[in-house]
Amino acid sequence: MRFPLVPSQAVYFLLPTAMQSSNTSSANDLIVFQLTGEDAQHYAHERIGRALSLEEMECVKKYVEHGMECCTEVVEIAVELAIEQLDLGQ
């Protein structure tokens, strides 16, 4: 069974797993967002019951990259919200 993978599905459904080492030495070393092939394969197994081929994974990568074109705007908003939240908490 094949299903159409559109950019909105790739961005919406392929959420990253929590993978962060507790020995991060500075804020600059912190991984803010990470999406691995394993994450995509996990969703594929849930959705279609099989692993994706290399060709399919290359398409997933392309669609996710396309969906992340607004990444700068997302980061700007996230920074502003974080600053606002911390300012309100003080």
N, C-alpha and C positions, 0 to 999 in steps of 0.2 A: 504494500500500500504506500503510495507516494502522496505527499501533501505539498501544496504551494507554500514556500517560505517567502514571506514578504518582509521588508525592513521593519515594519511595526511589530511583527511577531518576534523577530530576532531580538529587538531591543526590549520588548515587554517580557518575553518568557525566559530569556537566557540571563538570569540574574546571577551575580557572582556568589560563590560560597564564601564563608567567613574564613579567610586564610591570612592571618597576620601573626608574625612572630612577636612574642612578648619582649624580646631583647632589642627592640628598635632603639637606636642610639640618639636619634633626633627627629624632630617633626619633619625635616626634609627627607628622611629615610622611610617614612610611613607610606605604605601602599594605600592609596585612597580608593581605587577601584581596580578589580582584577577579574577577568573573565578568561577561563582556560578552556582548552579543547575538552577537558574532562567535564566541565560544566555543560557545554553544548551536547556532548554525548549522553550525559545523564538525562537531559530533557528529551533527546531523541529516543532514548530507551523508554521513557515514560509515555511519549507521544505516539511513536510508531513501532515500538517493540524491537528495535534493532539499532546497531551502531551506524553512524553515518560513514560513508566512504570518504576518502581524501578529497575527491572532487566536490562532494557535498559540503565538507568542512570548509573548503576554500570559498564556496558560495556563502556559507554562514559568516565567515570572516568578512567578506566583502559587504554583506548586508548590515552587519553590526557596525563596521567602520562607517558606512553610509549613514546609519542611524545616529552615530556619535558625532556627526558634523557640527551639531549645536553644543558640543562639549564645553566650549569656552563660556557660553551663556549659562550653562548648568553650574559650572565651577564658580562663576561670578555670583550667582544667586546663592549657592551653598555657603560661600565665604560671608556674604552679607548676612544671611540668616544666622550663621554661627556667631558672628560678632554681635548681632542684635540680641541673641539669646543669652550670651555671656554677659553683655552689658546690663540686661534686665535682671540677671541673677545677682548682681553685686549690690 
